[in-house]
Each structure stands twice: as structure tokens, then as C-alpha cells.
Amino acid sequence: MTSISAILVVSDATLAAGTKRVLSELPIRILVDEPSVADWNEFCERVEAMGPDVVILDLGILRDSIEETMERIRKVPRPPSVIVVHTEAHAETILRVIRAGAMEYCNPPVEKPMRTALEKILRQKMESAPAKGSGKTFGFLGAKGGCGATTIACHTAVSLPSLIDDRVLLADFDLQGGMVEFLLKCKANYSVMQAMQNAHRLDESYWKALVTNGIVKLDVLTAPPASAQRQAMPVDRLPGVLQFARTVYGATVVDLGRFLTMGALSAMSELDQTLIVTTLDVLALHHARKIVESLLDAGYARERIGLVVNRVTSQRDLEPEDVEKLLGVPITAVLGDDSTSLHEAYPEGKLLMSDSRLYQQIVRMARKLAGVPETQQKKKFLFFGS
């Protein structure tokens, strides 16, 4: 199903309630829900980073004229549609708002015109998208370095093709030093840098030149090489890359690196689920808590955030359930410590054996994410290139 994303900035309670009723009945992800804007420059930066399909604005909160506000929004690389809501219905005001570039003006009761406008945006997106679509996207973000986010992302991606019987993409969005290429021993001529630079003209033919593969039904989009990291990274185009990936793959797994970078924040607007990977040590939990708070403050829905507690041993001072209470978001998976097996596998260009305890734990998590019921796995070994 085609879906769209929205930023909602509505102060009036009646307008907000009517708008949210319509949004709840349509395939729309609310990225931000705030009653006002304190800094319009910062707001436009968030619009640019998140790449919403539509911004719903309360005319009553605007400090500048509607013309100036629309001009600011139009200057972002992928300007969204704008729906303006207001408590009054003066013909002169409506005409002025539409002339400024808004696609719709809604006044109470807002439900009918709001639904009409949003359904139009949905139709336009569905008509402009390729025939295939609606693949799921999952991102893994390390609370700090060394939490194992890349390892978990790689094994999750490897397990998914047989679970969902469809093609899977593993995308390395750790733009400051991605390790996916090293761990999977794959060689790539291009990277996510070219995907970002050409997000406006991606098609399957060009895409095949960007990705590399070595496991059946798994493509890999690697991080930029060290030489490219001196260039400016157009991270605002990462949502466009993921939107295209939805049309090609049944599932996309994204390694977001560590900490909440601008690249990670930009990509998250297109993720169905963001998994924060943490261990039980104090520093990792501290960073995980700051990430959760930052995401919630930015308007991300709590239900789109999950926790993966990694390297859990029988000797611990803190239980995973305590972490869930501490951070205020649900645990998606608890994974045991199997450092010995990983250190033995990686130098030989292998991933974990499929009957290892840790791999089976990751498979169960992948099933949960993809909504696949439990069945027996048949494969015994996983080699990149086999």
C-alpha cells in the first residue's frame, strides 16, 4: 500500500482534532506533531532532513506572512505539499493562501476538505511510483561504538530473503566509516554516495550498477570509501534512496552507524522501525536514553522505536526488562554474547553458522520484524559469495 509522511503543526485544538481523525484513517506516518514553531529556520532544516510528503500548517501560528513562509518551504530540495488550516473562512484569506502556493485551505469542519487533499496526494504518489512498492524498511542504530549494530544488521539482512521469499537490500548508511563491505567481504565499485547524488533519477537499470551481491536475493549498498568522506554528503536525499528501495525490495535493512547523526535522522523518516542497539553497560545505556529522548522530541512515534539489548550474559547487574522501563520504549530482542564465534567467523569471510544460538536469536527477531510465523530453518552455513 502506498503511504505518505506528514509534519503537523497545528495550535488550535479543534483543527488539530479534526485533522488527526483524518490522518488516523489514512496510510499516513506522522513524523512531527507540534502545536507551534519556535524557530522557522530550524523548522525548514527539519523539513529538509525528514523529507515529508505534506506539511499541515495552522495559519494562526505564522509569524511571517503566508507568502514568506511558503517561499521558505519551497526552497528545500524536495518541497512538500502544504495544507493550511485556519479557524476562519474569509474569501480574501483563502485566495491569498492558495496564490502563495498551498494546495488546500481547510477551515472547520476540516475533515472533508482535509481528506480530499490527502487522498489527492496519495493518488499522485501512487501514480508516480513504479509498479512495485511497499517494501518494509528497518534501521539499526548503535547507542555507541562497539554495541554490535553492524553485526546484527548484516545477519538480519542475510536471514530475511528465505523468510519473506523476496529480494532484500542491506544498505550501509554509516557515512563516517561503514563496516558492512568489510564484514561481508564484498567488493563494490559504487556506494551510497552515488545513490544520494542521483536520487532524483534512480531506476532499476542504474541501481544494478550501484549495488553488489553475493548471497542469493541479497543486494548490498556500501558506505562511501574514505576518499569520498571529504566531500559534502547530501544526506537530505537519503529518504529518496529508501523510497526507491521500497519499490524494488521486499525488505531493506539499514545500518545507521552509531549515535544520532544528521544522516541517520534523515533516513529515519522512511524507516518503518528504528532499532537502537545497546549493551547493558552504563555508557551505552546513557547514549541510548539520549537517542530515544531526541527522537521523541523530534516527533517520532514511540511505536516506531525498538530496543535490541546485545551481548547479554548470565552474569549481569541489570535485567533487560529494567532497560525497557528506563528508556521508555519496548524491547524488540535480547541477544546473547557470542564474541568467540564472531571472531572466528569474520576473518574467514563467513557469518555465523545458522544453528548457532546467536544467529537463531537474530532470526527470531527478523521474523518478528517481518511478521513471519515461526518455522524451521534448513540452511547450515552462510558464506558471502556462496
C-alpha positions as CSV (number, residue, x, y, z in Angstrom):
1,M,0.0,0.0,0.0
2,T,1.2,3.5,-0.9
3,S,1.8,5.7,2.2
4,I,2.8,9.3,2.8
5,S,4.5,11.1,5.6
6,A,3.3,14.3,7.2
7,I,4.6,17.0,9.5
8,L,1.7,18.5,11.6
9,V,2.0,22.0,13.2
10,V,-1.5,22.9,14.4
11,S,-2.2,25.0,17.5
12,D,-6.0,25.2,17.6
13,A,-7.4,22.2,19.4
14,T,-10.5,21.8,17.2
15,L,-8.4,22.0,14.0
16,A,-5.9,19.5,15.4
17,A,-8.5,17.0,16.5
18,G,-10.3,17.1,13.1
19,T,-7.0,16.8,11.2
20,K,-5.8,13.8,13.3
21,R,-9.1,12.0,12.8
22,V,-8.5,12.0,9.1
23,L,-4.8,11.1,9.4
24,S,-5.6,8.1,11.6
25,E,-7.9,6.7,8.8
26,L,-5.4,7.0,6.0
27,P,-2.0,5.4,5.4
28,I,0.0,8.4,6.7
29,R,3.0,8.4,9.0
30,I,3.2,11.5,11.3
31,L,6.8,12.5,11.5
32,V,6.3,15.6,13.7
33,D,3.3,16.7,15.7
34,E,3.8,20.1,17.4
35,P,1.5,23.0,18.3
36,S,3.9,25.7,17.2
37,V,7.2,26.6,15.6
38,A,9.8,28.4,17.7
39,D,12.5,28.8,15.0
40,W,11.4,28.8,11.4
41,N,14.9,28.3,10.0
42,E,15.3,25.3,12.2
43,F,11.9,24.1,11.2
44,C,12.8,24.3,7.5
45,E,16.0,22.3,8.2
46,R,13.9,19.6,9.8
47,V,11.6,19.6,6.7
48,E,14.6,19.2,4.5
49,A,16.1,16.4,6.6
50,M,12.9,14.4,7.1
51,G,11.5,14.8,3.6
52,P,7.8,14.7,4.4
53,D,5.2,14.4,1.6
54,V,3.0,17.0,3.2
55,V,3.2,19.8,5.8
56,I,-0.1,20.8,7.6
57,L,0.2,24.3,9.0
58,D,-2.0,26.4,11.2
59,L,-2.3,29.9,9.7
60,G,-2.8,31.3,13.2
61,I,0.8,30.4,14.3
62,L,2.7,32.1,11.4
63,R,4.9,35.0,12.5
64,D,5.7,36.0,8.9
65,S,3.3,36.3,6.0
66,I,2.0,33.2,4.3
67,E,3.9,34.2,1.2
68,E,7.2,34.4,3.1
69,T,6.5,31.1,4.8
70,M,5.7,29.3,1.6
71,E,8.8,30.7,0.0
72,R,11.0,29.2,2.7
73,I,9.4,25.8,2.4
74,R,9.7,25.9,-1.4
75,K,13.4,26.3,-1.1
76,V,14.1,22.9,0.4
77,P,15.4,20.3,-2.1
78,R,12.2,18.3,-2.1
79,P,9.5,20.7,-1.2
80,P,6.4,19.0,0.3
81,S,2.8,19.8,-0.4
82,V,1.3,22.3,2.1
83,I,-2.2,22.2,3.5
84,V,-3.1,25.3,5.5
85,V,-5.8,25.2,8.3
86,H,-7.5,28.1,10.0
87,T,-10.5,28.8,12.2
88,E,-11.9,31.4,9.8
89,A,-13.1,31.3,6.2
90,H,-12.6,34.7,4.6
91,A,-12.6,34.5,0.8
92,E,-9.7,37.0,0.6
93,T,-7.5,34.9,3.0
94,I,-8.3,31.7,1.2
95,L,-7.3,33.2,-2.2
96,R,-4.1,34.6,-0.7
97,V,-3.1,31.3,0.8
98,I,-3.7,29.4,-2.5
99,R,-1.9,32.1,-4.5
100,A,1.1,31.7,-2.1
101,G,1.4,28.1,-3.2
102,A,-0.6,26.0,-0.7
103,M,-2.6,23.1,-2.2
104,E,-5.5,23.4,0.1
105,Y,-7.1,25.7,2.8
106,C,-9.2,24.0,5.4
107,N,-11.5,25.6,8.0
108,P,-13.9,23.9,10.4
109,P,-15.2,21.3,9.9
110,V,-11.8,20.3,8.4
111,E,-12.4,16.6,7.9
112,K,-13.9,16.6,4.4
113,P,-11.5,19.0,2.6
114,M,-8.6,17.5,4.5
115,R,-9.4,14.0,3.4
116,T,-9.9,15.2,-0.2
117,A,-6.5,16.9,-0.2
118,L,-4.6,14.0,1.4
119,E,-6.2,11.4,-0.9
120,K,-5.1,13.5,-3.8
121,I,-1.5,13.4,-2.6
122,L,-1.8,9.7,-2.0
123,R,-3.1,9.2,-5.6
124,Q,-0.3,11.3,-7.1
125,K,2.4,9.3,-5.2
126,M,0.8,6.0,-6.2
127,E,0.6,7.1,-9.9
128,S,4.2,8.4,-9.9
129,A,5.7,5.3,-8.2
130,P,6.9,2.3,-10.1
131,A,4.6,-0.7,-10.4
132,K,6.2,-2.5,-7.4
133,G,6.3,-1.0,-3.9
134,S,5.6,-1.1,-0.2
135,G,8.7,-3.0,0.9
136,K,9.4,-2.7,4.6
137,T,12.5,-0.8,6.0
138,F,14.3,-1.5,9.3
139,G,17.2,0.5,10.6
140,F,19.8,-0.5,13.3
141,L,21.5,2.4,15.2
142,G,24.3,1.7,17.7
143,A,23.9,3.6,21.0
144,K,27.7,4.0,20.9
145,G,30.6,2.3,19.0
146,G,31.0,-1.4,19.7
147,C,27.4,-2.3,20.5
148,G,27.2,-4.6,17.5
149,A,24.7,-2.8,15.3
150,T,26.5,-3.6,12.1
151,T,26.9,-7.3,13.0
152,I,23.1,-7.5,13.8
153,A,22.2,-5.6,10.7
154,C,24.3,-8.0,8.5
155,H,22.9,-11.2,10.0
156,T,19.3,-9.8,9.9
157,A,19.7,-9.0,6.2
158,V,21.1,-12.4,5.4
159,S,18.3,-14.2,7.1
160,L,15.4,-12.2,5.5
161,P,15.4,-13.5,1.9
162,S,14.4,-17.0,2.9
163,L,11.9,-15.7,5.5
164,I,10.0,-13.4,3.2
165,D,10.8,-15.1,-0.2
166,D,11.7,-11.8,-1.8
167,R,14.7,-9.7,-2.6
168,V,16.4,-7.8,0.3
169,L,18.7,-4.8,0.4
170,L,21.4,-4.2,3.1
171,A,22.3,-0.5,3.0
172,D,25.2,0.9,4.8
173,F,24.3,4.4,5.9
174,D,27.2,4.7,8.3
175,L,28.7,7.5,6.3
176,Q,31.7,8.0,8.6
177,G,33.2,4.5,8.4
178,G,30.8,1.8,7.4
179,M,31.9,-1.8,8.0
180,V,29.4,-3.8,6.0
181,E,31.7,-4.1,3.0
182,F,34.5,-5.5,5.2
183,L,32.3,-7.9,7.2
184,L,30.7,-9.4,4.1
185,K,33.9,-9.4,2.1
186,C,32.1,-7.8,-0.8
187,K,33.7,-5.5,-3.4
188,A,31.8,-2.5,-4.7
189,N,32.6,-0.1,-7.4
190,Y,30.0,2.4,-6.2
191,S,28.4,3.3,-2.9
192,V,25.5,5.2,-1.2
193,M,27.3,8.4,-2.3
194,Q,26.3,7.8,-5.9
195,A,22.8,6.8,-4.8
196,M,22.4,10.1,-2.9
197,Q,23.8,12.2,-5.7
198,N,21.5,10.6,-8.3
199,A,18.4,10.1,-6.1
200,H,16.3,12.1,-8.5
201,R,16.9,9.7,-11.4
202,L,17.1,6.3,-9.8
203,D,15.8,3.4,-11.9
204,E,16.4,-0.4,-11.8
205,S,19.0,-0.3,-14.5
206,Y,21.1,2.4,-12.8
207,W,20.5,0.8,-9.4
208,K,22.0,-2.5,-10.5
209,A,25.3,-0.8,-11.1
210,L,25.3,0.7,-7.6
211,V,24.7,-2.5,-5.6
212,T,26.8,-5.6,-5.2
213,N,25.6,-9.1,-4.4
214,G,27.0,-12.4,-3.3
215,I,24.1,-14.1,-1.4
216,V,21.0,-15.2,-3.3
217,K,18.3,-12.4,-3.2
218,L,20.5,-10.1,-1.1
219,D,21.9,-6.8,-2.6
220,V,24.4,-4.6,-0.7
221,L,24.7,-0.8,-1.0
222,T,28.0,0.0,0.7
223,A,29.1,3.1,2.6
224,P,31.3,5.7,0.9
225,P,35.0,5.0,0.7
226,A,37.3,7.0,2.9
227,S,38.3,9.2,0.0
228,A,34.7,10.3,-0.5
229,Q,34.2,11.3,3.1
230,R,35.9,14.6,2.4
231,Q,33.0,15.6,0.1
232,A,29.8,17.2,1.2
233,M,27.2,14.4,1.9
234,P,23.8,15.2,0.5
235,V,22.1,13.4,3.4
236,D,18.7,15.1,2.7
237,R,18.5,12.7,-0.3
238,L,18.7,9.5,1.8
239,P,14.8,9.4,2.2
240,G,14.6,9.4,-1.6
241,V,17.0,6.5,-1.8
242,L,14.9,4.5,0.7
243,Q,11.7,5.4,-1.1
244,F,13.2,3.9,-4.3
245,A,14.3,0.8,-2.4
246,R,10.8,0.2,-1.3
247,T,9.8,-0.3,-4.9
248,V,12.4,-2.9,-5.6
249,Y,12.9,-4.9,-2.4
250,G,10.5,-6.8,-0.1
251,A,12.7,-5.5,2.8
252,T,15.5,-3.1,3.4
253,V,17.9,-3.3,6.3
254,V,19.8,-0.1,7.1
255,D,23.0,0.1,9.2
256,L,22.7,3.7,10.6
257,G,26.1,3.6,12.3
258,R,26.4,5.0,15.8
259,F,24.9,8.0,17.6
260,L,22.2,10.2,16.1
261,T,23.9,11.8,13.1
262,M,22.2,14.0,10.5
263,G,22.3,11.1,8.1
264,A,20.7,8.7,10.5
265,L,18.0,11.3,11.4
266,S,17.3,12.0,7.7
267,A,17.0,8.3,6.9
268,M,14.7,7.5,9.8
269,S,11.8,9.4,8.2
270,E,11.5,6.5,5.8
271,L,12.0,3.6,8.3
272,D,9.1,1.5,9.5
273,Q,11.1,0.6,12.5
274,T,14.3,2.0,14.1
275,L,16.1,-0.5,16.4
276,I,18.5,1.1,18.9
277,V,21.2,-1.4,19.7
278,T,22.7,-1.2,23.2
279,T,24.6,-3.3,25.7
280,L,24.0,-3.3,29.4
281,D,27.0,-1.1,30.3
282,V,26.3,2.4,31.8
283,L,27.7,4.5,28.9
284,A,25.8,2.6,26.2
285,L,22.5,3.0,28.2
286,H,23.2,6.7,28.7
287,H,23.6,7.2,25.0
288,A,20.6,5.1,24.2
289,R,18.5,7.2,26.5
290,K,19.6,10.4,24.9
291,I,18.8,9.0,21.4
292,V,15.3,7.9,22.5
293,E,14.7,11.4,24.0
294,S,15.9,13.1,20.9
295,L,13.7,11.1,18.6
296,L,10.6,11.6,20.7
297,D,11.4,15.3,21.0
298,A,11.7,15.4,17.2
299,G,8.1,14.0,16.9
300,Y,9.0,10.4,16.0
301,A,6.2,8.0,17.2
302,R,7.2,5.8,20.1
303,E,5.9,2.7,18.5
304,R,8.4,3.1,15.6
305,I,11.3,2.8,18.1
306,G,12.5,-0.6,19.4
307,L,15.5,-1.7,21.6
308,V,17.9,-4.5,20.8
309,V,19.8,-5.4,24.0
310,N,23.0,-7.1,22.9
311,R,25.7,-9.2,24.5
312,V,23.6,-10.2,27.5
313,T,25.3,-12.8,29.7
314,S,24.1,-14.7,32.8
315,Q,26.3,-12.5,35.0
316,R,24.7,-9.1,34.9
317,D,23.7,-6.4,37.3
318,L,20.7,-5.2,35.2
319,E,17.9,-7.1,33.7
320,P,16.7,-6.3,30.1
321,E,13.2,-5.6,31.5
322,D,14.8,-2.8,33.6
323,V,16.2,-1.3,30.4
324,E,12.7,-1.2,28.9
325,K,11.4,0.8,31.9
326,L,14.5,3.0,32.0
327,L,14.3,4.1,28.3
328,G,10.5,4.0,27.9
329,V,10.4,2.1,24.6
330,P,9.8,-1.7,24.1
331,I,12.5,-4.3,23.7
332,T,12.4,-6.0,20.3
333,A,15.1,-8.6,21.0
334,V,17.5,-9.7,23.7
335,L,20.7,-11.2,22.2
336,G,23.3,-13.3,24.0
337,D,27.1,-12.8,23.9
338,D,28.8,-14.9,21.2
339,S,32.0,-12.9,20.6
340,T,34.1,-16.1,20.2
341,S,32.1,-17.4,17.3
342,L,32.1,-14.0,15.6
343,H,35.8,-13.6,15.9
344,E,36.4,-17.0,14.4
345,A,33.9,-16.4,11.5
346,Y,34.8,-12.9,10.3
347,P,38.5,-13.5,9.3
348,E,37.4,-16.4,7.1
349,G,34.8,-14.3,5.3
350,K,31.9,-16.1,7.0
351,L,28.9,-15.2,9.0
352,L,27.6,-17.2,11.9
353,M,26.6,-20.8,11.3
354,S,22.8,-20.9,11.1
355,D,22.5,-23.3,14.0
356,S,24.4,-21.0,16.4
357,R,22.5,-19.7,19.3
358,L,23.1,-16.0,18.4
359,Y,22.1,-16.4,14.8
360,Q,18.9,-18.2,15.8
361,Q,18.1,-15.3,18.2
362,I,18.6,-12.8,15.3
363,V,16.4,-14.9,13.0
364,R,13.6,-14.8,15.6
365,M,14.0,-11.0,15.7
366,A,13.9,-10.8,11.9
367,R,10.7,-12.9,11.9
368,K,9.1,-10.6,14.4
369,L,10.1,-7.5,12.3
370,A,8.8,-9.0,9.1
371,G,5.7,-10.5,10.6
372,V,6.6,-14.1,9.6
373,P,5.4,-17.0,11.8
374,E,7.9,-19.4,13.3
375,T,9.2,-22.3,11.1
376,Q,12.3,-24.4,10.9
377,Q,15.4,-23.1,9.1
378,K,17.2,-25.5,6.8
379,K,20.5,-23.8,5.9
380,K,23.6,-24.8,7.9
381,F,26.2,-22.3,6.7
382,L,26.2,-18.8,5.4
383,F,29.2,-17.6,3.3
384,F,29.4,-14.4,1.4
385,G,29.7,-15.4,-2.2
386,S,28.3,-18.9,-1.7
